[in-house]
Amino acid sequence: MAGRPTAPGTRSRPDRATWPPERRPGRRVTLRAVPRHLAWPLLFLGLAFAYFHAAWQDPGHLLIGGASDPEQTIWTLGWPFHGLASGHNPWLTDYLDYPAGVNLMWTPTPAAPGLLVTPVVLAWGPVVAYDLLMTLGPALSAWTAAAAIHRLVPSAPGAFLGGLVYGFSPYVMAQELGHLGFVMAWLPPLLLLLLHELLVRRRWPAPLTGALLGLVAALQLYTSSEMLATSALVALVGLAVLLGVALAARVDVRPGLAALARGGAAALATGTLLTAPGLLTMFLGPQVVHGLIQPPDTYVTDVASLVVPDQLQLIAPEPLVRLTRSFTGLEVEWDGYVGLPLLALLVVTAVAWWDRLLVRWAAILAAAVVVLSLGPHPHVLGRVVTQVPLPWALLGRAPVLAQALPSRLMQHFYLLAGLLLAYFVANAVLAGGRPAVRAATAAMAGLSLLVLAPMATPWVTPHVDAPFFSGAAGRRIPAGSVALVVPWAGPGDPNAMSWQAEAGYRYRMPEGYALYPAPDGEVAFGPQGSATSGALEDIELGKGPPAPTDDLRAAMAGDLARWRVRTVVVGPMPHEDEAVATLAWLLGRQPERVDGVWVWWDVQQA
């Protein structure tokens, strides 16, 4: 990330970034910088809370996002603290899918953010904690990105706008539909900061920087293991591009590589120590997933999506939105919208300042990230061009990267795009020049930000409330016993998982929306099917209650005995009366109505 070295006795141009072979005296943090250090996080936080204000009108009963992922995430927020406080492995649990249990290192479990908001979980419940983290995610991501960009482009306005592009990017705002681990995208900019410190700036001792790298990597593993894998991949590609660019410019890279070797050893030692418990559980523990979680060549960046907005954007004409409906995958994974104005701005920046090594490095790496995000083959408006293999066709076979979704790599593109935008603002908009030119470049930057703006009203859905579980009545369930909670917790309706979390994990369940190794070697999103789960899921889907045969009753009774069910609860659900009637037929008695749910106590005595 450098400019061309200058001859002795000459001065380099003040706007040219250099890769310094020598240490430079550190800049003092002056009082003039304090307002910026305070203003940036406050502005980003204010923007995030203003955007999600609808959920904060009633945060205990409204969820940011939709579908089924929020309830699953709500369960994961309180479990790490509960597991540690109870002396359990926080990444293994038999409180779901009892008695086999779940390996939570394979199910998205943002343990690190969950532990950070433990006071909120204990005081106001996991639903409020979930909304808080979903709101903080864009703000924290924007803040760390702005800090990283400001290190490379010393322009406060440019860095602020670059952070805005990253933290509130179409990637982050699409993941706001329910993927907390990917909304918390504030760690990759810290990786960029530390790598820049190690390779270029070199003002801190290399072992210290390396140890911090290992710490950040561990936090990323316990937030999203997939994001750690893609961050490592992009870092390796970025290092290769940096070396190529620097060597082509005849920059001496030996001091940086020496620091990288020293810091890398410290990073490896620290990271291994901190990540070993999670990685050993992930790859050597029970319930390890071996098959592909998602089908290949599906969740990718469609080439058209780079310039065609979907319905999650503020400016999205219906004729263009109709084109996006041919994309493969789901809208939560359509993470690649850049927009023509920003795309043009990035091209202009790369061409105009190609002699600046920082710009050249960022432009080449951004293009490489886009190519990787396209997946194994290009997709054009949903049509897969199988005749053209792309790099991901090979990389996607690696043991860890095979589980990553290529479209999510665009997260790293927006960090680089924010960096290039900041450079453009600093050198075209704010630099001296004719007013007409500055006005035109300012309009170009403003239009780039405008087309990236998310839809005016975020996706907010009601949380299905069941006060029984958080009240005194719920504590009548024997602690540590097994309860069958209906609706059956699976990919279609995991509300029972959020109720279990609100009950403080008082009981175990034979159900749960998580990742399981299927008998055929593939991956399942729920426990192996049973007579009981099949009957209850059919009722919720409106297929009606099952025919009351003796064989079915024996099979369902066998399920309850095998699971050691002590309590059966039917909460709010579609076709609730049919579920109650079916379970009353199975258990031979009527339930008790308690705090809005139906309960059968003492189903089987211990």
N, C-alpha and C positions, 0 to 999 in steps of 0.2 A: 504494500500500500504506500507507494512512494513516488516521488518525482525523480527526475534524472539527477545524479550527483553533480554538484557544481565544482568548478575548478577552485583550487586554493586561492584565497584572497578575494573571492567574489561572493556576492550575496544571491541567495535563491529568491525567486519571486515570492512575495508574501502570501499568495493564494495557492501556492503549490505544496501539497502534502509530501512529506519525505519519509523515507525509512531511515532513521538516524542510526549510524553505526556507533555513535557515542551516546552516553547518558546525558540528558539535558536537565538542568535544575528544575525542580518541580514548581508549578505555579501555586502561589498562595491563594487560599480561599478568602477573598476579601468580603467586607460587609456588603459591597455592591452585588455580590453573587448570591447573598442570602435570600433576597426576595424571589429570585428565580428558582432556587432550590425548594422554597416553600410553595411558590405559585404553581409550578408545574403539576405536582401531585394533587393539589387542591382543585386546579382547573380540570384535570382529567377525571377526578372523583366526582366533581360537580356535574360534568357532562354525563358520566355514567348513571348517576342517581337520577338526573333529570330525564334521561332517556327511558329508564326503567321505573319511572315514578308510578306507573299503573300498578305494578306488583307491590310497591311499598305502601300503597293505600291499605293493604291488608296482607302483610307478608307471611302470616301464619296460615293463610288459606288460599293464596294465589302463588302460582309457580311461574318463574321465567322459563319459557320453553314449552314443550308439549310432547305428545306421544307417550312412550313408556319409560324413556331414559331418566327423566327427573326423579321418579320414585326410586329407581334403582340407585341413583347417585345419593339420594337422601339417606338410604340405608348405609352406604359406605362411609358417610361422614362421621357418624358416631361410633362405628365399629372399632377402628384402631385404638381409640382411648379405652373403650370398654374391654377389648381383648387384652390390652396391656395391664389395665387395672385388675383384671380377673386372673392374670397370670397365664393367659393363652397366647399362642402365636398369633399376632395380629393379621397375618396373611393366610391363615387357615381357619376355617370355621365349620362346625356342624350345626350352627343355628339356622342354616339354610340346607335344604336337601338332606335332612336328617334321615338315616344315620351316616350316609356316605360323606357328606360335607362338600365344601367348595374350596378350591385353591384361588384365593383372591388376587394373586399376582397375575392371573390370566384374565380375570374380570376387571374392567376399568375401576380402580379404587384409588382415588386421590387422597392417599393417607396423609401426606405432608400438609396439604391445605386443611384437611379434616382435623388434624391435631392442633393446628394454629387457631381454629375457631371452636375448640372444645368449650371454652367459657360460654360462647353463644349457644352451643348445643345444650349445655346444662341449664342455662338460664331461660332460654326462649324456645328451645326445641330444634330438631334438625331441619325442619322446613325453613325457618328463618335463616339458619346458617347456610342453607343451600342458596337462597335468594341473595344473601350477602356476598357469598363467593362468586356467584354468577355476575353480580354487579361490579365487584372489585376486579374481576379478571381483566376486562378491557382497560380499566384505569391503570392497574399495575403494569400491564403489558406495555401500554403507551409510555408510561413513566420510565421503565427500564430501557425501552427502545430509544427514547429521547436522550437519556444519559449516554447510551452507547454511541448514538449518532453524533452527539455533541463532542465526544472525545475525538472523533474523526473529522468532523466539520465544525469548527468553532464558531458557529452562528446560532445564537439562541433562537431566533424566530424559525430558522430552517430546521433545527433539531426538534423544536416543538411540533412543527407540522409533520416532520418525518415520523415522530412518535405517534402522532394522531393516525397517520396512514397505517401503521403497524397494529396498534392496539385496537382500533375500531375498523379493521380491514374487513372485506367481505368474508375472509376465512374465519376470523374470530366471531363475527356477528352471525354467520351461518351456524357455527358450533354452539351458539347461544340457544339453539333449539333443545339442548339437553346434555351436551358433552362437556362437563365441567373440566375434565382433565386437559382438554384442548383449548378451552377458554382461558385457563391459567397459563398463558404463553409468555410469562414474564422472565423465565429462566434463560431461553436462548439468547436474548440480548446481553445477559450477564456473561454467558459463555464467550460472546464476541468481545466484550470488554476485557475479559481475562486473557483471551488469546492475543488480543492486540497488545496488552501489557507485556505478555511473555515474549512475543516475537518482535515488536516494534518499539514500544515505549521504554520498557525495561528499567523502570525506576524502583520497582519493588524487588526484593530478593526472589529469584526464580523458584526456590522451594516453597515460599509462602504463596506465590501466585498459583503454583501447581496444586498445593493443598486446597486452596479455594476452588480451583477447577474441580477437584475430586468431590468437594462438598456440594458444589452446584450440580454436578452429575448425579450424586446420590439423591438430592432433593428432586431432581427431574425424574429419576427412576420411580420414586415414591409419589410422584404426581401423575406421570404418564410414561410408562416404559416405551411406548411407541414413539413418543416425541423425543426421548433420549436417543433411540436408534436412528431416527431421521436427522437429529441434530449432529450426531457423530458422523453420519454419512456426508452431510453438507459441509461439516468442518474439514473432513478429509479432502473433499473436492476443492473447497476453498483454499486449503493449504497448497494443493497441487497447482491451482491457478495462480496463487500468490508467488510461488517459487518460479513458475514459468514467466510471469510478468516481470518479476524482479531480475531474473537472470537475463532476459531479453534486453532490459535496460542497463545491464552491467552493474547492478547494485550488489554490494558485498552482503551476502545473506548468512555468512558464517556466524556472526555474533548472535543473530536471532535463532539459528538452528541449535547453537550451543545452549542457549537459554531454554529452548524448547525441550532439549534432552534432559536438562536438570529439572525443569518444572514438570515435564512429563512423568519422570520417575516418582516425584512427590504426588502428582495427580493419581497415578496408578495405585500407589500405596494407600492413599487416603480413600480413594474411590472403592478399592477392593474391600477395605475394612468396613466401610459404611454400607456398601451394597451387598456384601456377602450373604447376610440373612435373607434378604429378599430374593436374590438370584438363586441361592441354593433351594429355597422353597419353590421358586418358579420352575426350575429345571429338574430337580431331584426329589421334590416333595410328592405327596399324593395328588390325584386328580389333575395330572399334567395334560395339557392340551397338545395334541400332535398334528391334527389336520389343519387345513386352512380355515380361518374364522370367517372370511368373506370370499366370495368367488373372485378369481383373478380377472383382470381386464374389464372391470366393471366400475369401481370407484376411482375414476381417473379424471384429469382435467381435459374436458372436451376442447378442442382447438377453438371452436366457435365461442365457448364460454369466456374466453379472454376478452371479447368485445361485445358479447350479447348479454344484457342484464337479465337476471331472473326476478321472480316476484318478491325477493327479499330486499331489493334495492328501492330507494326512494324514487328514482327516475327509471321507470321500467314500462315503456309503452306495451300495450297488450299484444300487438303483432310480434314484437320481439320476445315477449315472455312465452308466447305459444311455441316459439322455436326451441326454447329450453326444455320443453316437455318431452323432447325426443332424446335428451341426454340419458345415459345409463346411470344407475345408482339412485341415490336419494338427494333431495335438495339440501339436506344438512351437510352433504359432502360435495356440493358444487362450490368449491372454494377458490376458483381461479379467475373471477371477474376482475379485470384490470381497467377496462374502459379505454376508448380511443384517445381521449385527452391525455391521460397519464401515460399511456403507451407512447404517444407522440413525444411527450415531455422527456421520457426516459431515453428515447432514441436521439433526440436533440442533445441532451446532456452528454450521452456517450460520444456522439460525433464531435461536438464542439470542444470537449475537454478530454479527448482520447489520449493526449500526451500526459495527462495526470494519471499516475499509476493507481491512485485510489479509485478513480472513475473507471479506469480500464478493468481493474480487478472486480469491482462491484458489478459492472455491466456483463462481463463474461460469466461470472458466477450466477447472476440472476437468470441469464439465458440458459445456463446448464440446469438450474433448478426447475425452470419451466419444462424443459425437455424431460427431466426425470419424472415430473408430475404427470406427464402424458400417459404414463403406464407402459405396458409391454408393446402396445401398438397405438398409432394415432386414432382418435375418435373425432369425427367431423359430423356434428349434428346427430350424434348417436350411432352413426355408421362406423364400424370398426374396420380400419384399413389393415387387414391381417398380412398383406404383402410387404409391409414396411415394419420390420422389427426395430425397437428402440432400446436404449441401454437398460431400461427396467426389466426387459425380458430376461436379462442375465442377472441383474442385481436382485430382482424379486424372488430368486431361487435361494438366496442366502437364508440360513435358518431363522434369523431374527427379522430381517427385512421382509421375509415372505408374508408376515402377518400385518405389515404396515400397508395403509391405503395410500397409493401414490398421490392422490389429489391433495392430501394433507401436507405434502411437501411445500405447497404454495405459501404456507406460513412463513417459511424462510425467505421466499421471494419478496414478501411485503416488507421485511426488514431491510433488504437491499434496495427495494424501491424507495423506501423512506429515506435511506441514506443518499440516494441519487437525487431525490426531490430536494433534500436539504442543501445539497451542493448547488443545484440549479437556483434555489432561492438566494443562497449566499452570493453567487457569482453572476446572476443575471437579473434578479429582482432588486436586491439590496445594493449591489455594486454600483459605482458611479457610471453614469451614461445618460443618453438622451431620455427625457421624460416619456416620450412616446414609446421607446423600446422597453423601458421599465414597466410602463403601464400594460403593454402587451404581454410581457412575460409574467407579470402579476396575475393578469386575467387567465393566462394559460395554467398557472399553478392553482388558482382558485377553482377553475372549471374541473381540473383533475380531481380535486378534493370533493367537489359537489357530486360528480357522477358516482363516487364511491360511497356516498351517504346511504345508510341503511333505511329501510322503510320507516315511515313516520311512527307507526304503532308497533311496538315489539310483540312477539308472540307470548301471551300470558294466558295460562289456563288455571281453572279452579283446582285446588287440592281437595280430593275426596276426604272429607273430615269424618272421623269416627272417635268422638271424645272418650268412649269406653276405654281405649287403650292407654291414654295418658292420665286417666282418672283413678280414683280409689277402687272402682269395680274391677278394673283390669288387673289390679294386684291380687285378686282372688285366684288368678291362674297360678298354680304352684311354680315357684321359681325353678328354672332349669328344666321344666317338663316340656313335653311336646304338645303343641296346639295346631290343629288344622284350621286355618283361617281362609275363609271364602269371601271374595272371589279368589280362585286358585292363582297364586303368584307365578306368573310366567311372562314371556315377552309381550303378550297381548294386554295384560293388566297386572302390573306388579304393585298395586296399591297396598296389598297386605305387607309388603316389605317396609314401606314407609310407616305403617301402623306399628310394626314390630320395633322399628327404631324409636318411634314416639313412646313406646312402652318401656324403653330402656333395655331392650333385648332381654326381657324377663323370661321368655320362653323360646324354644326351638320350633322350627317348622319343617315339614317334609317337602317343601316347595321352594321356589326362588328363581328369579330371573338372573342368571349368571351363565358363565361358560363352563361346559362340562365335556369331558371326553366321551363321545358316543361309542356304543359297542362296535360299530363298524369302522372305527378308527377316525371318523370325522368329528366335527364339533357340534355340540347341541347347545341351545340357548335356554334350556330348562331341563329338569330331571327326566330320567327315563319314564316314558308313559306308563300309566297304571289305569286300572278300571275306575278308580276314584277321580283322578285328574281328568280322564276323558269325559266322564259323565258331567263333572262340574263345568268344564270348559264348554261343552256343548250347550249346557243351559245358558251360560252367559252369552254365547253367540246367537241365541235365539232359536236353537235347533230343538228345543223342547226337552223335557225330562226323559230319562231313559225308561224303557219298559221294565216294570218292577218284577223281574224274574228271580227265582231262588239262586241261580248261578251268579247273577250280578251281585246280589246281596252278599253271597258268600265271598266273592272276590273283593268287594269293597270292605267288608268286615276284616278280611285278611290283610288288606292294606293298613287299616287302622291299627291292627294288632302288631304288624311288622314295624310300623312307625312308632308304636307305644304312645299313641295319642291319648292324652288325658282330658283335653278340652277341645270343643268344636265351636267356632264362632263364624257367623255369617254377618258380614258387614254390608254397608250400602253397595249395591251392585245392580246391573240390569237383570230383570227376571228374578228378583230376590225371593218372591213368594214360591217360585218353582224350586229354587235351591233349598229353601227351608223345608218344603214338603218332601223333597227327595231325602234329605238327611234325617228328617223325622221318621220316614219309613225305614231307613237303614238302622237307626238307633232305637227304634221302638218306643219313642216318647217325644213329647213336645218340648221345645226350648223355652228358656226364660228370656223375656225382653228386658235388656239392661242398657241404658244410655245409648239408644239408637242402634243396637246390634242384637242378634239372636244368639243365645249361648246354651250349650249343653255342658254341664259340669260333670266331673267324675265319670267320664266315658269309660275309662278302664282304670281300676285301682292299681297303684304301684305294688 
